[in-house]
Amino acid sequence: MKPMDPGAFDAQSKEQRILAAIVFTDVVGFSKLAAQNEARVYAALQRDMGIITSLCRAHSGQVLNTMGDGMLLCFTSAVDAMSCAVEIQRALHAQSQTIPATDVLHHRIGVHLGDIIMSGDNVFGDGVNIAARLQAEAKPDAICFSKTVNDVIKNKLNLDAQYLAPRQLKNIGRVEVWQVRPIEEARQQAISDLLSAPLELKDDAGGAVGFRSIALVVAALICLVAIVFLVRMAAHKGVPPVAQAGSYKDNPNPRLLKIAAKVKQSMAEGSESPAPDSSKSGAGNGNSAPSAAELQAKLDSLKGTYAFDQAAMFLQGEGKSLPDAANLAQSFADLGDMKRWLDAEVDAATASNKIACSMTVSGAPTEVGIYRDPTGSGYMVETSSGASPVPFTQFTPSNIAAIIQSLMSHPITNPQPRAQSWMGEFQQQYPG
């Protein structure tokens, strides 16, 4: 899939009409939540918008507008748009399992493929209006999409979507609507289906229930306990990696579905559950708890790619047994806030209003200018010999520190009072 042509969305005085896939997001009950604790809710909103923005860019999309607690994303492909919407809900759900319930925001998403009109910085038209109305039809943590989207993706994406029948949308008319259920609802339904599966116990020739049936009941109970264990373990997973188009499964825990399928098959066939193989226990068992060395290696990997938010969630969940995990988790959460600030400042920078700093380029100190790569793939680094995009993960810690230092002295938008503290935490985690 080719990245979106940024020229298609350049602000111009002349109106232009284009066909685009629109993703519209909104936070459920945001005004009420903000009235209860404004600072906390706005911090949570910025955190979630950072995740949504990153996933949008990863799927070749562009953030066209932010409207209070909502976001308007645009894609040239309905497949990319829908894949991004699903990944957003996956990432937000995974995050919700690792943070306090009071910090969780529930987002609804609407997706539509249609005409939009661009005029300067304004975006409007039926494509935007229908996506917004579809968003309002969705359950919290769910995605509603139109027939035009369904016609494009139905043979390309593997989604467990429900047809909701035509809906009368305000000022729009009747629109056929499909919905991808909230992840937790889909998971609970899978468990409910398993529990409600019929279990037939046949008498043996002597009239008593045979040992085979008793073993089947015991096997089913063991599998149910395993399901509860897996659900709890899932709560300690970090934000999943961005999926490629078409790779998403509605239930994010395929192991859970496999166990459910095996139990149903056992019930249907009356097969005995094999006894556990004691030879597979111990260090060679894939289900054994990871060692301290393995946990540290995973943390080092996240740290090495500047995956600050994922590192924080890992330390709050799977890696909480590591030394000083709680303090490290807070530090990486702060660095996640720092990264969102850096991204926002780079987004605000332009070729004529660059972030100026001194970096080490090819082993030599070099004066550079930094602004957003128009394709959204990284930071544009401009030197006297030209400009080239550089992914954030390819910057050395000293170069990232140089960008922070420059923005502390000469911010593109507004000064950040936490920048000095972030700089200290960054240098503590990335000395040199």
N, C-alpha and C positions, 0 to 999 in steps of 0.2 A: 504494500500500500504506500503510495507516494505521500509525503507530508503535504499538509494543506498549503496552498499557495498564499502566503501572507498578503500578496497584492490584492487578493480578492476581497479583503476586508479593510483596505486602507480608507481612512476617513477622507471623504471628498464632499465637496459642496453639492455635487450632482447626485441625485438619487440613483441607486442601482438595485435592480431586482435579481435575486439569485435563488436557485433551488438548493436548500440546505437541510440537513438533519439537525433538529434543535433539541437540546436537553435542558429542561427547566427544573431547578431544584428549589426546595423550600423547607424551612424548619417548622415542625409541628408545634403550635402553641408558643411561638417565640416571644410575643409581646408579654404574655403572662409570666413566662420564665424570667424575662428581663426585669419585670417589675419586682420579682422576688429577690434577685441577686444580679444586678446589672453587670458588675465587673466580671463575675465568674462566668456568666452566660456569654458575654462578648469575647472573653478569652477562649471559651470552648468553640464559639463560632469561627474565630480566626484559625484555630487549630484544624477544624473540619474543612474550612475553605482551602487551607493549604493542601490537604489531602486531595480534595476534589480537583484543584488546579493541576497538581502533579499528574493525576490520572488522566485528566483531559489532554494534557500535552503528550503523555505517553501513547495516547490513542489518536494522535495526529489531529487533535481538535484545538479550538481556541476559545478562551474565555472572552465573550463579547461584553458582558456587563455583570455587575453585582448590584442587586437591588435590596438593600437592607439585609435580610437573612436569606435571600435567594440568589441564585446564580443562573446566568444564561450562557450556555455552552453551544458552540456551533461546529459541525462536522460536514465534510463533503461526502461522507459515506454513512448510510443508515446502520450498517454492520458495525462500524467503529463507534457510532453514537450509542448503540444498544450495548455493545461490549463494555464501553466506558461506564454507562449507567449501572450495569450489573456489578462491575468491579468496585464502583463507589460504594454500593450497599454492602458488598462483601468486606471491604476495608473498614467501613464504619462499624459494621457488626463485630468484626474481630477486635477492633479497638474498644468497643463497649464492654467486652469481656475482661478487660485488663485495667479499667479505670473506675473510680467511684461512680455509683449510679447518678449522683448529683451533677456529674460532669458530662453525662451522655445527652446528646441531642438526637432527636429522631427526624430524619429527612424523608420527604416524599419527592418522587421524581416523575416527570412527564416527558415523553419522547414523541416527536412527530417529524415527518418528512414533508416539507412543503415550501412554498415561496416565502421569502422574507425580503423586506425592503431596507436598504441601508442608506441613510442620509446623514453625512457627517458622523457624529458619535451616536446617533439614534438608530435603533433597530426596532422595526415593527412589521406588522403584516399578519396574515392568517396563520402562517407557520409558527410565529411566536405565540399568538393568542391561543391556538389549539394546544400547544405544548403546555402552556400555563394552566389551561382548563383541565387537561389530563392529569397534571400534577395534583390538582385539587381533588380529583376522583380517587387517587391512590390512597391505600392504607398507609399509616406510618411505617417507614422502612421498606415500602414497596415501590414498584415501578409500574406505571400505566403507559401504554403505547397504542398508537392508532393502527388502523387497517393498512394504511400506506406503508408503515414501518413493518408490520407483520408480513406483508406481501414480499418484501425484500429479504427479510432475515429468516423466514420459516424453514428454508432448506439449507441455511448456512450456519445458524447458531442452534445449539442444543439447549433450549430453555423449557422449563416446566411451567409454561404460561397458561393462565386460565382465561377463557373467553367470557367477558362480562356482559355481552349483548350490547346493543346500541344504547348510548347515553345521550340525553338531551343536554348539551353544553350551552351555558349562558352566552347569548349573542352569537352563537355559532350554528346551532342546529344539532341534528342527530349524527353521532360519530360512533362507529364500531370500536370497542375498546377491549384490549387484552391487559392482563396484569401478571407480573412476576411477584409472587407472594413474598412477604417478609421472610427472611432466612429462618428465624426462630419458629415461625408458624409452620413452615415446610418441614422443619426437623421434628416438631411435635406431632405433626400429622403422620410422619413416617413411623414414629414410635406407637402412635394410636392404632395405625393400621396393623402393626405387628401384634399388639396386645389383643386386638379384636379378631385375629385370625382364628378360625374354628380348630379346636383340638379334639379329635375323636379317639377315644380309648376303646379298643375292641376286646371283648372277652376271649380268653383262650378256650381250648376244648373243654376244660374242666369247669368253666364258668367264672373263674377268678381273673382279675386283670393281670396280664403277664408282666414279667420283669422288663420286657422290651418297652412297654408303654411307660412304665415307671421311669426307666432310663431316659425316655424321650422328654418327660416332664422335667426331670432334673436338668437335662441339657438345655431346655428352653429357659429355665430359671437362671442358669449360668450365663447364657447369652444375654438375658435382660440385664443382669448385673454388669456384664461387660459393656453394654450400651450406655448405662448410667455413667460408668467409669470414663468411657470415651467422650461423652458429652462434657463431663467436668474437665477432662484434659484439654478439650477444645477451647475451653475458656482461657487457657494459659498460652494459646498460640498468639503470635504477633500478627500484624497486618500482612495478609498474603501477598506474594509478588503479583505484579500487574499481569493479567492474563492476555494472551494474544487473542485476536478475534476468533471466535468460535470455540474456545477452549473451556468456557465456563459451564459448570454443572450447577443446577439450582441449589442442591444441598451441598454445602461446602465440606462435608465430611463423608467421602465415598466409603470409608471403612465402615461407618455406621450402616449405610444402606446394604453393603455386602453381608454384614452379619444378619440384618433383618431378612434378607433374601434367603440366606442359608437356613435360618430358623423356620421360615415358611416352607421351604423345600423339605426340611426334615419332618415337619408336621404333616405335609401332604403325602410323603412317601412312607412315613412310619419308620424311618431309618434310625438306627441307634447312633448316639453320639460317641465317637471314639474316646477312649480314656486318654487323659493327658500324657504326653510323652515326656517323661522326666529327664530324658537325655537332652532335651532342648532348653532346659532351664539354665539359669546362671548367666555367665558373661556372654555366652553365645546367643542368648535369646534376644531377638530384635525388640521385644517389649520391655526389656530391663531399663531401669532409669539411667540416663546418661551420666557419665562420670564428670567429676569436676573439671578434668582436662578438656573434655568434649564441650562442656558448657562455656569454658573460657575461650575455646577456639571459635565457637559460634559468636560470642561477644566480640572477639577480635575481628572477625569477618565483617560484622555490622559496623564496627567502629572504623575499619579500614575503608569502607565505602561511604562514610559520612551518613549512615542511615540512623540519624539521631533518634527519631521517634520510634523506630523499630527496636533500637537498642534499649530505650527506656521501657517499652512494653515487655521486651524479653526479660529484663531485670526485675520487673514487677510480677512476672509469671514464672516461666520455666527456669529462668536463671536466678531466682530469688535466694538460692542457697549459696551463691557466690559471695566472697568477702565484700562487705560494705555495699551490698547490692542496692539497698534503699537510697543511700546517698548518691551512688552512681546513677540510679534511675532518675533522680531529680536533676542531676547535672545534665544528662542527655536530653531530658525533657526541656530544660532551659536552652540547650543548644538547638533543639528543634524549633523553638521560638525564634532563636537567632537566625536560623536558616530561612524561615519565612520572612523575616525582616530583610535579610539580604536579597531574597528573590523579589520582594516588593520594590526595593530601591533600584535593583537592576532593571525591573520592568519599567520603572519611571524614567530611567536614564535613556538618552538617545544618542545618536551619532554626533549631534551638535552639543549635547550636554552630558558628557561622559563622566564616569567615576574615574578620576585620575589617581594613580598610585604607582609605586615602584615595585616591580616583581623581578624574580630571578627567572630569566628566559634563556635557555641554552647555557646555563651556568653563569650568566652575567646579569648584573642589575640593569633593568630596562624600564623606562617610563612607558606605561601603557594606559589606554583608556578602555573602560568596560561598559557595556550596555547589553541588552537582551538580543540574543541571536533571533532574527526575524522568524526562523522556523520553529523556535521554542525549544530547540534541542540542547541549549546550553547558554553560556555567557559568551558574548562576542568580545574578543581581546584584540585591540587595535594597537599596533606598533608603527614605527616609521616606515616599515617595509610592507604594511598591509594589515588586514584584519582577518581573523579566522575564529570559528566557533570552538569553544572548549567546554566539554561536559564538566559539571561541578566536581565529579569524582576524580577528575584528572589533575585538579589543583593540588599543590603541595600544601601542608599546613601553614608554612611560612607565607605562601601567596594568599591564602584565605585570610590570615591575620593581617596582611597588608590591605586587603579590601576593607576589612572591618575598621582598621585604623583610619583609612581614608574617609569612610562614611561617618566616623565619629567626629571628624573635624569638619567635613564638608558634605553633609547629607543632601541627597537629591530632593527629598520631600521635607520631612520634619526630623529634628533631632530625636534620638532614641535614648531615654534615660537609663535603660538597662544595658546599653551597649558596652560600657566599661566592665560591668559585671560579667557579661557574656564573654568578653575578650579574656578575662581572667580564667573563666572556666574552660574555654577552648584551649588556651595555652597549657592549662593543667592537664587536660586529657591528651593534648597533642604537643608535647614539648619539642621545641626545635622545628 
